[in-house]
Amino acid sequence: MNLQAAGDVAPGIGRAERRRAAPWMRATVAVEHVSLTTVEHAIGVTRGDDEGAGDVPSPVRRRLDCRRRAERMDAAIAVKGPAAGSVLTKHDGTSDVESAPVGCGRGIQIQSAEGMNPAVAIERHAAGRARCGVGRRGHLELNQAGKEEGGHQRRVCLPGMRHGPVADCIGWGVSKPPSLHSQRMSSVAVIGAGYVGLTTAVCLADLGHRVTGVDIDKTKVIRLRAGEPTIYEPGLEALMAAMLKSGRLAFTSDYDDAIPDADFVFIAVGTPPGRRGEADTVFVKQAAKRIAGAMKKTMTIVNKSTVPIGTGNIVARIVGESLRDEIPFHVVSNPEFLREGSAIYDFMHPDRLVFGSHDEPAARAVAGLYSKLDTKILITDLHTAEMIKYASNAFLATRISFINEMARICERVDADVKVVSEGMGMDRRIGPLFLEAGIGYGGSCFPKDVKALARMAETMGYHPELLDAVMEINLDQRTLVVEKLREVLGGLRDQVVGVLGLAYKPNTDDIREAPAIDVIENLLQKGAVVRAYDPKAMPVLKAQMNTIQYCNDPYALATGADALLVVTEWDEFRQLDLDRL
Ligand SMILES: NC(=O)c1ccc[n+]([C@@H]2O[C@H](COP(=O)([O-])OP(=O)(O)OC[C@H]3O[C@@H](n4cnc5c(N)ncnc54)[C@H](O)[C@@H]3O)[C@@H](O)[C@H]2O)c1
């Protein structure tokens, strides 16, 4: 744990301010790590100040007291200062200092520069709770309730935050979420039985809950009831069959069959791009209204759809306004990070789970539904949870556009982008994933989410320069491949081009925003004759495009073709017999 020195934290403030700001810069802003070693280190540093560092006026006794108490604890705290780039202001001549990383948007008030002690007074509470004050207005809590299960929760509450109890937390995690609900079966309804909803319903049933999937598409419901998955996902069919047989999974198109008994209702309906690229939340709003219409008892509404920031509040308003009786309810954001093609695996082995709410116990209760999964959990406020999803997708999309731009430069300087990417990926700060140059990203998430985030930013008066560049580079990749083909063939008119792969990525039949579609349309426009083959997605494209020829296998596709374009990296294509082609 690196406790930042006061001087290198806040560019733009003078020496005197730094000296005065020093104590709170060591104050707790974010919990980084929980271990006994860390707290000793953190508090040791604080004590070191007392022994001669000089510029931090600190009450030694209380700190040592704090240290002694900390030693008795099984969990401990580590602290670090505000990030570089923080904006520091002082209030009206008092010694209070306000700090927020640029963009934090919250005006976190941190304790007084005068004699306030950042990490003092750790107290044990009766129910195994330890509390550590970080100044006049904030506190840090270590809740050891989950200890028997091998985990600790911790959260940092900072003063000056806007919302209720959970919004007071800038983050707290549990290695296993302790919850009233954690070990018992809950009754869950999942609204929307698409990629996310169906996976969620089947997997929550597998985790032991009683789940009813609700979809307005009656044909879909009939197929699902018969055990026929309406999407292709590895492992889905078998797991769904087992869950239907167990009696823990059912499907309906009637909200009244699913909502009245449910403790938790997940919303997992689509949020497609609107006319100007913004996320269209009409299905979410419809779902909220219909949930309210069928609600009979208190419940928690969990939003899994990717939604513009603040949609959780809108859902709460719609439900509140549409309820016939006064029934208490909570809204929690639980964004989904699964990848199509490995949805079941991803649901069961998430890198992290995120829950955001204005009501902390509600967020914890939702976390409890996943208590059988061994993963990191982040509980935060509603807006932050909604934003984490957009920021994650935008970052991954940025990596893809970045490496594609590198590929274009590599071509010009005679370097091998594959090796460049490998060399970059060896750096732990960079990592190897999402660094493969290719035809760019597609699918139902990245394109629409990056666009929606950019539009949201513009609506809020910020021009999203980087996101715009990411999108532009991505679209150009699709044109570039056709231009290359034109160069190789010396023109495209009447040339027979075979397209290998239609799905936007391997192991799915999803063709939403698939690069193949743009490539095919471009080829057709330039007069080429197009044939296509995909192991799973042909029926889906056939239903909307009849201007191309579909082939039953790659070899039939290659027969008489002037060129083949690999658009989707299905494993099957890696094993093709090139001589036979
Ligand atoms: N597909 C992914 O890989 C993925 C990953 C993470 C997050 N997400 C997000 O999850 C959400 C759902 O995505 P998806 O790919 O599962 O969508 P989808 O289009 O596959 O499924 C949505 C389902 O909701 C149903 N529906 C629509 N309105 C309804 C209503 N009022 N009541 C009941 N059912 C209704 C539709 O009939 C459809 O079956 C989106 O916000 C998406 O951005 C998707």
Ligand as a Chemical Component Dictionary entry (heavy atoms), coordinates in Angstrom:
data_LIG
# 
_chem_comp.id                   LIG 
_chem_comp.type                 NON-POLYMER 
_chem_comp.pdbx_formal_charge   0 
_chem_comp.three_letter_code    LIG 
# 
loop_
_chem_comp_atom.comp_id 
_chem_comp_atom.atom_id 
_chem_comp_atom.alt_atom_id 
_chem_comp_atom.type_symbol 
_chem_comp_atom.charge 
_chem_comp_atom.model_Cartn_x 
_chem_comp_atom.model_Cartn_y 
_chem_comp_atom.model_Cartn_z 
_chem_comp_atom.pdbx_ordinal 
LIG N1  N1  N 0  -26.647 -9.579  -24.768 1  
LIG C1  C1  C 0  -25.600 -9.360  -23.998 2  
LIG O1  O1  O 0  -24.526 -9.931  -24.192 3  
LIG C2  C2  C 0  -25.707 -8.423  -22.854 4  
LIG C3  C3  C 0  -24.704 -8.404  -21.884 5  
LIG C4  C4  C 0  -24.819 -7.533  -20.818 6  
LIG C5  C5  C 0  -25.901 -6.670  -20.741 7  
LIG N2  N2  N 1  -26.854 -6.683  -21.710 8  
LIG C6  C6  C 0  -27.992 -5.783  -21.570 9  
LIG O2  O2  O 0  -29.086 -6.556  -21.082 10 
LIG C7  C7  C 0  -30.321 -6.077  -21.631 11 
LIG C8  C8  C 0  -31.030 -7.212  -22.335 12 
LIG O3  O3  O 0  -30.242 -7.605  -23.430 13 
LIG P1  P1  P 0  -30.538 -8.936  -24.258 14 
LIG O4  O4  O 0  -29.422 -9.111  -25.198 15 
LIG O5  O5  O -1 -30.876 -10.040 -23.325 16 
LIG O6  O6  O 0  -31.877 -8.489  -25.032 17 
LIG P2  P2  P 0  -32.820 -9.406  -25.911 18 
LIG O7  O7  O 0  -33.362 -8.529  -26.964 19 
LIG O8  O8  O 0  -32.121 -10.664 -26.308 20 
LIG O9  O9  O 0  -33.988 -9.824  -24.927 21 
LIG C9  C9  C 0  -34.934 -8.950  -24.432 22 
LIG C10 C10 C 0  -36.208 -9.745  -24.165 23 
LIG O10 O10 O 0  -37.092 -8.904  -23.444 24 
LIG C11 C11 C 0  -38.422 -9.183  -23.910 25 
LIG N3  N3  N 0  -39.257 -8.033  -23.515 26 
LIG C12 C12 C 0  -39.271 -6.769  -24.020 27 
LIG N4  N4  N 0  -40.143 -6.001  -23.347 28 
LIG C13 C13 C 0  -40.692 -6.790  -22.387 29 
LIG C14 C14 C 0  -41.646 -6.573  -21.361 30 
LIG N5  N5  N 0  -42.200 -5.372  -21.168 31 
LIG N6  N6  N 0  -41.973 -7.608  -20.576 32 
LIG C15 C15 C 0  -41.416 -8.822  -20.735 33 
LIG N7  N7  N 0  -40.511 -9.091  -21.690 34 
LIG C16 C16 C 0  -40.143 -8.077  -22.508 35 
LIG C17 C17 C 0  -38.258 -9.374  -25.377 36 
LIG O11 O11 O 0  -39.340 -10.085 -25.930 37 
LIG C18 C18 C 0  -36.948 -10.172 -25.411 38 
LIG O12 O12 O 0  -37.192 -11.563 -25.352 39 
LIG C19 C19 C 0  -29.931 -4.914  -22.535 40 
LIG O13 O13 O 0  -30.032 -3.729  -21.833 41 
LIG C20 C20 C 0  -28.483 -5.192  -22.866 42 
LIG O14 O14 O 0  -27.775 -4.027  -23.188 43 
LIG C21 C21 C 0  -26.786 -7.548  -22.745 44 
# 
loop_
_chem_comp_bond.comp_id 
_chem_comp_bond.atom_id_1 
_chem_comp_bond.atom_id_2 
_chem_comp_bond.value_order 
_chem_comp_bond.pdbx_ordinal 
LIG N1  C1  SING 1  
LIG C1  O1  DOUB 2  
LIG C1  C2  SING 3  
LIG C2  C3  SING 4  
LIG C2  C21 DOUB 5  
LIG C3  C4  DOUB 6  
LIG C4  C5  SING 7  
LIG C5  N2  DOUB 8  
LIG N2  C6  SING 9  
LIG N2  C21 SING 10 
LIG C6  O2  SING 11 
LIG C6  C20 SING 12 
LIG O2  C7  SING 13 
LIG C7  C8  SING 14 
LIG C7  C19 SING 15 
LIG C8  O3  SING 16 
LIG O3  P1  SING 17 
LIG P1  O4  DOUB 18 
LIG P1  O5  SING 19 
LIG P1  O6  SING 20 
LIG O6  P2  SING 21 
LIG P2  O7  DOUB 22 
LIG P2  O8  SING 23 
LIG P2  O9  SING 24 
LIG O9  C9  SING 25 
LIG C9  C10 SING 26 
LIG C10 O10 SING 27 
LIG C10 C18 SING 28 
LIG O10 C11 SING 29 
LIG C11 N3  SING 30 
LIG C11 C17 SING 31 
LIG N3  C12 SING 32 
LIG N3  C16 SING 33 
LIG C12 N4  DOUB 34 
LIG N4  C13 SING 35 
LIG C13 C14 SING 36 
LIG C13 C16 DOUB 37 
LIG C14 N5  SING 38 
LIG C14 N6  DOUB 39 
LIG N6  C15 SING 40 
LIG C15 N7  DOUB 41 
LIG N7  C16 SING 42 
LIG C17 O11 SING 43 
LIG C17 C18 SING 44 
LIG C18 O12 SING 45 
LIG C19 O13 SING 46 
LIG C19 C20 SING 47 
LIG C20 O14 SING 48 
# 
